[in-house]
Amino acid sequence: MSLTARGRFISLEGGEGVGKSTQSRALAAALRARGIEVVETREPGGSTGAEAIRKLLLEGGADRWGARAEALLFAAARADHVDKTILPALEAGRWVICDRFLDSSIAYQGGADGLGPRRSAHCMRSAVRVCCPIVLCCSKWTRTKRHFANLNETAAIWTALESVAALITIEL
C-alpha cells in the first residue's frame, strides 16, 4: 500500500463536557460529505476487547486500581483498539476520528493519578501516532451547564441557575 492511500488519524482531547463527542460527530459528517470514509471510535473502548476493559475501568470505586495498574489497563485497551480498529481502518485508507487517545491518558493517569507524565507515556506507547490531535476547551460554567443538560434537567432549573449566575456576576 502506498503512503498516499493510508488514512489519517485525528484525536479529539479535552476535559469532561467540552464537546469532544459532538465535535467528533460533526467532523466525521463533514469528512463524509467530502467523500472520505471515516471510522468514529473512542477511548477507552473502540474494539470488543477494549470495551471489556473499559467496563472494568469504569465500574467500582475510584480507589479500586493503583495508578500503575490503571495505566496498564488503559494501555491494554489501547493495544487492542489499535490492533483491531485503528490500524485496519488506516491501512484501508479510512480516516479515524477518536474521542480521546494518548494525550488524555497522559493527563489523567500521568497527572491526576500521580503516575507522572513520563511513566504514563511509557505505559501508553502505541504502534500508531495521531496525525492531528485537537484539544477542545470551554469554560467551567459551559461544562457544568452541558452536564446538567445531559441529565435531562428542566428549563426551570436553568433559568434559576442563570439568574443566580447573573447576580453573582453583577456583584463581582
Secondary structure, DSSP 8 states (H G I E B T S, - for coil): --GGGS--EEEEE-STTSSHHHHHHHHHHHHHHTT--EEEEESS-SSHHHHHHHHHHHSS-TTSS-HHHHHHHHHHHHHHHIIIIIHHHHHTT-EEEEES-HHHHIIIIIIITSS-HHHHHHHH--SS--SEEEE----HHHHHHHHHHHTT--HHHHHHHHHHHHHHHHH-
